[in-house]
Amino acid sequence: MRNLLPIALLALLGFVPATTAQDMGVIPQVLTIPAGSYISGSDTHEREQAYRLDEMAYGHSVTRDQHWYDDERDRHVETLAQYDLTTMPITNAQYHAFIADTGHRQPDVDEATWNGYALIHPYARTRKHAWSGQSPPPGRKQRPEVLISYNDATRYAHWLSRKTGQSWRLPTQSEWEKAMRGNDGSLFPWGDSFDPQRLNSHDAGPFDTVEVGRFARGASPFGVLDGAGQVFEWIAKPGNAQRAWVKGGSWDDKGCGVCRPAARHSRPVDIKHILIGFRLVRAP
């Protein structure tokens, strides 16, 4: 028992092996994304493949008609320095440590606010994702945290930085994309062919979040999990912008053109959505 206090203090300062700190529920597991170049963005061929995947899955051309993928960054080569990224999205259990320590508002949304978003999901569908006071939804501790705004995600990152003495933040668009697709510009984390068995999407999933890390065969070349499907993830925004990119696709998407690492769309920073979660970068 005499050694527990020093170990705990060292863990919070980041001076113990990651496994020890992770067991304490403070530091999420991370993977190192090595420095170097990678292929970013998409070309007309990739976007056409995405539209066709959607049309086959949905039986209509709404994403094409609304030009969902036309504003993706053009295919190009980027070079990034080394960084660490959380292996999986932040979970209810990990977010609970933040709530318990700070008293920050619990993940939830009221009916009037939800209806004001004008989304296709009825308010009743949000209830299984909502917290009760400071308690996560029963039986969902290892599922991705949702119903949190962009600012909620950044508050968690600031708290984790203070707790660990390390620097945590939301990933940039480039950092997120490289981690999910590797260096060679693949359409999906696992390659160029869509496979509904490698992710949590509405193609073969339960139309709900699942425990993080379940789809090992959907790992990126760097080993990152849940980078396609499961939940969209907040991306760091510039300055005081009132909208931020989200990337990755979600459990209610089919197709899954929007699940490609190159795909993106923006959301208001104050929205609390059942389809949006987050992961973090640990900066050097």
N, C-alpha and C positions, 0 to 999 in steps of 0.2 A: 504493500500500500504506500510505502514511503516514496516510491518512484513516480506515482501517478501525477502529482502536481507539476514536477519539472517537465515531464513528457508533454502534459497538456499545454504548458506555457510555450515550450519549444515548438509544438505543433502549430499553435496560433501564429507564431513568428515565422513559420515555414522552414524550420531547421530540422525536421524529422522526415523520414521516408514518407512518400505520398500515401502509401497504404495506411500508415498509422493515423495520419490526419484525416483521411477519408473515413476511417472507422469512427472517428469522432463526429462525423456528419458536418464538417466545416468546409473542407476543400473538395471540390468536385474532381473527378478523374480527368486528366488531360492527356492529349497526345501532342508530340512535337511535330510541327509542320516545318520541314527543312527549308532553308534559304534556297532561292533559285527561281528559274523561269517556269512559267506554265502558260497554257493556252486559255485565254479568257473570252467570254462572249459567244456569240453565235453568228452563223451566216444564213443566207436565204435557204440553203438546203436543210439545215437543222430546224429552222422555224417551220418549214413546210412539213417535215417529219412530225413535228409537234402538233401542228394543226390536223394532220391525218390521224394521229393517235386519238385525239379528242373526238374527231368525227366518227371514228370506228366505235369508240366507247359510248358516246352519247346519242349517236344517230342524228346529229344536227351540226350546224356549222357556226354556232354562236361565237366561239372563241376566234374563229377566222373573221367573221363578220365584224366583230368588235376590235379586231387587230390587237389581241392580247399580247402577242409576242413581237410585234413590230418595233417596239422601243427598246429591245434588248441591246446591250452594247455590241458593236460589231466585233467579230472575231479578231483577236490580236494577241500578241505575246506581252506578258507582264513579268516583272521580276520583283520578288518580295523578300524581305529579310525573314529570318527564322522567328517563329512564334509558337506558343502553345494554345490549343483550343480544347474546350471541354469535349470529351469523347461523345457525350450524349446531351440532349437538352436538359436544362435544369428541371428537377423533379419537384413534385409537391413536398416530399420529405426534405429536400435541400432548402426549399423556399420557407418551410416551416421554421427552420432554425433562425432565419432572418426575422420572421414575424414574431417569434417568441422573444427574441432578444431586443427588438426595437419597438414593438407594438404598432408597426406599420399596418395600414388598412389591409384587411384580408381580400383575397381575390374573389370578386363578386361584381354584379351589375344589377341595377334595379330595372324593373320592367319598362318604365317610361323611357329610360336611357336606351335600353336595348331596342325597343321599337323605333326609337329615333334614328338608329343606325340604318333602318330599312334593309335588313338582311333577309335571306330566304329562310333562315333557321328560326323556328318559333321560340319564344321566351322559355317555354317549358323545357326545351332541350338544354338550356344552360344550367338547370338546377343540379344535375349530377356532377357538374364541374365546380360548383360554387362551394366555398368554405362555410362552416358554421362557427362564427366567432374566430378563434385562433386555431381551429382544428381543420385539417385537410379533409376532403371528402372521404368517407369510409371506403377502405379497400383500394384506394387509388394513390397511395403514397409514392409508388415508383413510376407513376405516369407523368408525362410532361406537365409542367405548370402552365395553365392558361388563364384567361380572364384577367390578364395583367396588361397595363398600358406600357408604352415605351418608357415613360418616366418611372414606373414601378420597376421595370427591368434594370434601369440605370441605378436606381436606389439600391437594389440588391447588389449590384456590382460595386458600388461605393462602400456598402457595408462589408462585403467580403474583403475588399482591399484593406479596410481598417482592421478587420479581424486577423488577417494573415500577414500584414506588412508587405504584401505583394500588390501589383497593379493589375486589376481586373477591369474589363470594359467589354462593351458589345463589339463584335467583329465588324471590320469594314466589309464592303461588298466584295472586294478582291480577296480578302483573307478567307471569307466564308466560302467563296466559289472555289478557290484553289484547294481548300481542305476537302471539299465534297467531290470534286471531279478528278483530282490528281493533276499531273503535268501535261497530259496529252490531249486535253479537250474533249473527253468522252461526253456523250449525251447524258449519261446517268452515272452515279457513283461507281457502279459495277461494270459499265461498258456502254455500248451503243444500242443495245436492244432492250426494249422495255420488258420487264418480267414482274408481273403482279405478285409473285411469291417472295420478292426481295424487299418489300416495303409495306407499310400500313397505309393503303389507299382504299377507296370504295370499290375498286376492282375486285378484291378478294378479302378485304378486311371486314371488321365487325361494325363499321360506321361509328367508330368511337376511337378515342385514344387507347393505346395499350401500354404495357410496361416498357420502359425504354430498354434498348439493347436487344430486343427479341429477334430482330432480323439481321443476324450475323452475316448472312449471304448478301446483304445489301450494303456491306461496308465499302467505304471509299478506298482507293489505293493506299491511303495513309492509315486506314483502320477506323476512321470516323463513322459512327453509327447514327441511324435515323436522319440522314441528310436529305432523304427523299421521302415524301409522305409524312405520316405522323402529325406534325404541326408545322405551320409556317413559323419562321423565326425572325425576330426584329434585327435589323441591320443598322449600324451606327449612322446617324444622319449628320449633315453639315450644319453647324451653327444653330440658329433659331428656327429652322424649318419646321413647319407644322405637320408635315407628312414624312414618313420614313419608309424605306423599302422593306418588304418582307420577302423571304425566299424559302423554297423547299417543298412547297405543296403540303397537302394535309390529308387527314383520314376521310374527308368527304369528297375528294377529287377522284376522277376517273380519267383514264387515258394513257399516260398522265403527263401531257405536255408541260403543265405548270410545275411538275416535280423535278424538271431538269435543273441542274445547278446554274445554268445561264439565265433561266427565267426569273422574272421579278415583277412585282407590282407594288404600288404604294398604298399606305393606309394612314388615316389621321393618327397622330401620336397619342391621342387620348382615348382611342378605341380600346375596349376590353372584349376580346373576341374568344370564342371557344376554339378557334382554329389557329390561334397565334400564341407561341411560346418564345423561348430564347435559349441561347447558349452564350458562353463568354470566351474571350481571349484573355490569357495571362501574358502580359507584356514582359519583356526582359527587364 
